[in-house]
Every structure is written in structure tokens, then in C-alpha cells.
Amino acid sequence: MTVLVCGSLAFDTIMVFGDRFRDHILPEQIHILNVAFLVPDMRREYGGCAGNIAYNLKLLGGDPRIMATVGDDAGPYLERLDALGLRLDHVQRVAGTFTAQAFITTDLDDNQITAFHPGAMSHSHLNRVADAGAVGLAIVAPDGRDGMLEHCRDLAAAGIPFVFDPGQGLPMFSGEELLACLRMATYCAVNDYEARMLCDKTGLELPAIARMVDGLIVTRGGEGSEVHRDGECISIPCVEAEAIVDPTGCGDAYRGGLLFGIANGMPLDRAARLAAVMGSIKIAHRGGQNHVPTRDDIAARYSASFGESPW
């Protein structure tokens, strides 16, 4: 089954400051802040929710189709996606823009200062779901605000089941807009912080939100995740990782596993277990797309964790 992955493609530039911000920022001078940090350690990662989700779905043997907007500087990313066998039919270049990108500086205490430039992501509404052809499942992941709303409406109008994944874009929407998206969606996936924000903005508690969709999935980091369905809450344990290296992209890896499970007819709780395995594999690697397990590796990790084969 082809899965349409609507969301962002982005570059993440990650820099490490070999000291502590607190020793270089004077609280009494914060009103005239003017600081510079020497960052000899820097790397550039391929990211964005759509890119990360599609990458993980492809690792599992799925058929993802990315729908995203990029800028004039996207050449290296597009070449990478093509080399990975990920289709570019619905990745649209917006002339005169940069691809979305985050500039992240981390200190020795793992505090972060981040600047995010949305760039071409703000033009995601230029893509049309109708142009994607025959797809059986979709996800609306964080992207430009107008694009997310339009993709939800278009998927619902086309009768395509989809996961609504507002993620870090959640603050952009009003309570009424979130409720409208939930009414159109088949599933909703959020982390525990986003779940609380979703409740605050909509005025509903989680059980009421869960009744609006076929399944509500709430991830809780090291505490595992929850699947809310048919008035029941099923706890999914966290899968032990080989190492805790970098949580960046773990939520996207989880969603790749979740989509693969749903697309292949797994019960939602079983799909969430596969999703937990993908998150545990990702967290042992830096960046969102540097883990390279085989399907056999994934199956072995699943079997060791849950005592059964995933397929």
C-alpha cells in the first residue's frame, strides 16, 4: 500500500559549544544580550518530519510517497532521497526560497539554543493531495499551517484514511481548527506534552478526543506509549535501546513503524509495538536518518522484546 507522507523536508545544522551557556550569559545584562559561541564541532543532518518518517517506512519495506516543498538549496537532499529509492514526484521546489532548516547550538549540559527558518515549508499549500494518485493511507505531519489544514480537508474529501500528527506545529492552530482536523482524521498521534496542549486548546479530555478518531496514540518517551481505542487504553512498553545517543527523530521513527503496521493490517496496538522498536533503534544513532537496520534486524529486535514475530 502506498502511504502519502505530507510534511517537511529540512536541514538540521547542529553545533556543539564546548562550555556552558550559563557561564557566558550574564542575567543582569540580558536586556542587552550580545553573545557569540565558538562551535568547532558542527554537523549537518537531513531531517524534517516527512523525510524522517518516509526514511523509516522505507527501511521496513513500505512504499512512502513524500509530499513536501523545498527551496533552491535542496539539491543534496533530493539526490539523497533519490539514491534511497524515495520518490520525488510530489516534492515541489519553490524558487527564491531556502529549504526549511534548524540551527541548533548545544552546550555541555545539553541545553539548546535553536533558530528555525521555515522557508519553503510555508508554501506547502501549493501541493495538492489529488495529484498524488492512488494512495491507501496518509499522514499529515508538521508542515506549513495552511498546507496542513488543506491536506486534512483534501484527504477527508478523497476518503483516504490518515493520521493527524500536529507535533510542534500544534501552537499554530486554534481549538476549533484542531477539532475540525480531528473530525476528519482516522488516527491522531501526539507526544505527552502535545496531548496536554491538545486538551487545553480543544477543552476536551483525552478520552473524549480518542472517541473522535479510530485510534489516539500518545508517546511518552522512556515510559513507552499508549493506544487509546474503543474506550480502552493499551500501554505499550518502551523497547530497550542499545544506547541513548540522540532523541532527534525518534518520534518520526515511531510514526514510520506505526504507518507500516496500519498499512499492512496490523491491530493498532501491534503497530505501536513495531513503532516502539523503530524508535529504540533510532535513538542509538545521531540524526534522524543515520540508522540502517535491515528488516531482519528489526524483526529480531521485535521478537526479543515481545516474544513474537512482527510479520
C-alpha positions, 0 to 999 in steps of 0.5 A: 500500500502506498502511504502519502507522507505530507510534511517537511523536508529540512536541514538540521545544522547542529553545533556543539559549544564546548562550555556552558551557556550559563557561564557566558550569559550574564542575567543582569545584562540580558536586556542587552544580550550580545553573545557569540559561541565558538562551535568547532564541532558542527554537523549537518543532518537531513531531517524534517518530519516527512523525510524522517518518517518516509526514511523509516517506512522505507527501511521496513519495506513500505512504499512512502510517497513524500509530499513536501516543498523545498527551496533552491538549496535542496539539491543534496537532499533530493539526490539523497532521497533519490539514491534511497529509492524515495520518490520525488514526484510530489516534492515541489521546489519553490524558487527564491526560497531556502529549504526549511532548516534548524540551527541548533547550538548545544552546550555541555549540559545539553541545553539548546539554543535553536533558530528555525527558518521555515522557508519553503515549508510555508508554501506547502499549500501549493501541493495538492493531495489529488495529484498524488494518485492512488494512495491507501493511507496518509499522514499529515505531519508538521508542515506549513499551517495552511498546507496542513489544514488543506491536506486534512480537508483534501484527504477527508474529501478523497476518503483516504484514511490518515493520521493527524500528527500536529507535533510542534506545529500544534501552537499554530492552530486554534481549538476549533481548527484542531477539532475540525482536523480531528473530525476528519482524521482516522488516527491522531498521534501526539507526544505527552506534552502535545496531548496536554496542549491538545486538551487545553486548546480543544477543552476536551479530555483525552478520552473524549478526543480518542472517541473522535478518531479510530485510534489516539496514540500518545508517546511518552518517551522512556515510559513507552506509549499508549493506544487509546481505542474503543474506550480502552487504553493499551500501554505499550512498553518502551523497547530497550535501546542499545544506547541513548545517543540522540532523541532527534527523530525518534518520534518520526521513527515511531510514526514510520513503524506505526504507518507500516503496521496500519498499512499492512493490517496490523491491530493498532496496538501491534503497530505501536509495538513495531513503532516502539522498536523503530524508535529504540533503534533510532535513538542509538544513532545521531540524526534522524536518518543515520540508522540502517537496520535491515528488516531482519534486524528489526524483526529480531529486535521485535521478537526479543522484546515481545516474544513474537514475530512482527510479520 
